[in-house]
């Protein structure tokens, strides 16, 4: 915990972020969900909204029934991935892409977490007692470039 808090302080000192850094942790079973100190959702909320609220200090633990957007639950491994033959049809029907060929191409290139996730925790990074599985930083292009350069320097 102490290391995470120290990292958050360093990130904020270097980047002067206006929003909190967000962590996402996968919970693989009901026991992990029950042990989590994060607030459980009573209703449905979109994953992007939980992330947005987490940048402002809120925390959530979210099960499949709380996802307002099944596409996010699918991408995060809480909902089964549709068969390959179905890829692209749903996105085409929402008119996000011009035609089935483009929609299928985009759909096939998306990366999904494997199935088997029971729930997730989403909240400010400093609230995590252990390292989260994903870290999300909302910032300006200059800061994102600096993060990418720092990562490339070490890796």
C-alpha positions as CSV (number, residue, x, y, z in Angstrom):
1,X,0.0,0.0,0.0
2,X,2.8,2.4,0.9
3,X,4.5,1.9,-2.4
4,X,1.2,2.6,-4.3
5,X,0.7,5.8,-2.4
6,X,4.3,6.8,-3.1
7,X,3.9,6.1,-6.8
8,X,0.7,8.2,-6.9
9,X,2.5,11.1,-5.3
10,X,5.3,10.8,-7.8
11,X,2.9,10.6,-10.8
12,X,1.0,13.7,-9.6
13,X,4.2,15.6,-8.9
14,X,5.6,14.8,-12.4
15,X,2.4,15.3,-14.4
16,X,0.2,17.7,-12.3
17,X,-2.9,15.6,-13.0
18,X,-6.3,17.2,-12.6
19,X,-8.0,13.8,-12.1
20,X,-7.0,10.8,-9.9
21,X,-5.2,7.8,-11.4
22,X,-7.6,4.9,-11.6
23,X,-7.0,1.2,-10.8
24,X,-9.0,-1.7,-12.0
25,X,-8.6,-5.1,-10.3
26,X,-10.2,-8.4,-11.4
27,X,-12.1,-10.4,-8.8
28,X,-12.3,-14.1,-9.7
29,X,-14.9,-15.4,-7.3
30,X,-17.6,-14.4,-4.8
31,X,-15.2,-14.6,-1.8
32,X,-12.9,-12.0,-3.3
33,X,-16.0,-9.8,-4.0
34,X,-17.2,-10.1,-0.5
35,X,-13.7,-9.4,1.0
36,X,-13.4,-6.1,-1.1
37,X,-13.9,-2.9,0.9
38,X,-15.0,-1.1,-2.3
39,X,-18.7,0.1,-2.5
40,X,-21.0,-2.3,-4.3
41,X,-23.3,-0.9,-6.9
42,X,-27.0,-1.3,-6.1
43,X,-28.1,-0.4,-9.7
44,X,-26.7,-0.5,-13.2
45,X,-24.0,1.9,-14.3
46,X,-21.8,1.9,-17.4
47,X,-18.1,1.0,-17.0
48,X,-17.0,4.3,-18.5
49,X,-19.1,6.1,-15.9
50,X,-17.5,4.2,-13.0
51,X,-14.0,5.0,-14.4
52,X,-15.0,8.7,-14.8
53,X,-16.3,8.8,-11.2
54,X,-13.2,7.0,-9.9
55,X,-11.1,9.8,-11.4
56,X,-13.0,12.1,-9.0
57,X,-12.5,9.8,-5.9
58,X,-15.4,7.2,-6.0
59,X,-14.8,3.5,-5.7
60,X,-16.9,0.5,-6.9
61,X,-17.0,-3.2,-6.9
62,X,-19.1,-4.3,-9.9
63,X,-20.7,-7.6,-10.8
64,X,-22.2,-8.6,-14.2
65,X,-25.7,-7.5,-13.2
66,X,-24.5,-4.0,-12.4
67,X,-23.1,-3.4,-15.9
68,X,-25.3,-1.1,-18.0
69,X,-23.1,-1.9,-21.0
70,X,-22.7,-5.6,-21.8
71,X,-19.9,-4.8,-24.3
72,X,-17.7,-3.6,-21.4
73,X,-18.6,-6.7,-19.4
74,X,-17.7,-8.8,-22.4
75,X,-14.4,-7.0,-22.9
76,X,-13.5,-7.4,-19.2
77,X,-14.3,-11.1,-19.1
78,X,-17.5,-11.1,-17.1
79,X,-19.7,-12.0,-20.1
80,X,-19.0,-14.7,-22.7
81,X,-17.4,-13.5,-26.0
82,X,-19.8,-14.0,-28.9
83,X,-18.8,-16.6,-31.5
84,X,-16.4,-15.3,-34.2
85,X,-19.2,-15.7,-36.9
86,X,-21.2,-13.0,-35.0
87,X,-18.3,-10.5,-34.9
88,X,-19.2,-7.2,-36.5
89,X,-23.0,-7.7,-36.8
90,X,-23.9,-5.9,-33.6
91,X,-21.6,-2.9,-34.2
92,X,-23.0,-2.6,-37.8
93,X,-26.5,-2.4,-36.4
94,X,-25.6,0.5,-34.2
95,X,-24.3,2.3,-37.3
96,X,-20.9,2.9,-35.7
97,X,-19.2,1.6,-38.9
98,X,-19.9,2.1,-42.6
99,X,-20.3,-1.5,-43.6
100,X,-20.1,-5.1,-42.4
101,X,-16.5,-5.5,-43.7
102,X,-15.2,-2.6,-41.7
103,X,-17.2,-3.6,-38.6
104,X,-15.9,-7.2,-38.8
105,X,-12.3,-6.0,-39.2
106,X,-12.5,-3.7,-36.2
107,X,-14.3,-6.4,-34.1
108,X,-11.7,-9.1,-34.9
109,X,-8.9,-6.8,-33.9
110,X,-10.3,-6.1,-30.4
111,X,-8.6,-7.8,-27.5
112,X,-10.9,-9.3,-24.8
113,X,-10.0,-10.5,-21.3
114,X,-10.7,-14.2,-21.0
115,X,-13.9,-15.3,-19.4
116,X,-14.0,-16.3,-15.8
117,X,-14.0,-12.9,-14.1
118,X,-16.6,-12.7,-11.3
119,X,-16.5,-8.9,-10.7
120,X,-14.1,-5.9,-10.8
121,X,-13.0,-3.2,-8.5
122,X,-12.7,0.3,-10.0
123,X,-11.4,3.3,-7.9
124,X,-8.6,5.8,-7.3
125,X,-5.2,4.0,-7.4
126,X,-4.3,5.1,-3.9
127,X,-7.3,3.1,-2.5
128,X,-5.8,-0.3,-3.6
129,X,-4.2,-2.4,-1.0
130,X,-2.5,-4.4,-3.7
131,X,-1.3,-3.7,-7.2
132,X,-4.3,-3.5,-9.6
133,X,-4.5,-5.3,-12.9
134,X,-5.0,-2.2,-15.0
135,X,-4.1,1.5,-14.4
136,X,-5.9,4.3,-16.2
137,X,-4.6,7.8,-16.5
138,X,-6.8,10.6,-17.9
139,X,-4.6,13.5,-19.0
140,X,-3.6,15.7,-21.9
141,X,-1.6,14.5,-25.0
142,X,1.7,15.9,-23.7
143,X,1.5,13.9,-20.5
144,X,0.5,10.8,-22.3
145,X,3.5,11.2,-24.5
146,X,5.8,11.5,-21.5
147,X,4.3,8.4,-20.0
148,X,4.9,6.4,-23.2
149,X,8.5,7.8,-23.4
150,X,9.1,6.8,-19.8
151,X,7.8,3.3,-20.4
152,X,9.9,3.0,-23.6
153,X,13.0,4.1,-21.8
154,X,12.7,1.2,-19.3
155,X,11.2,-1.5,-21.6
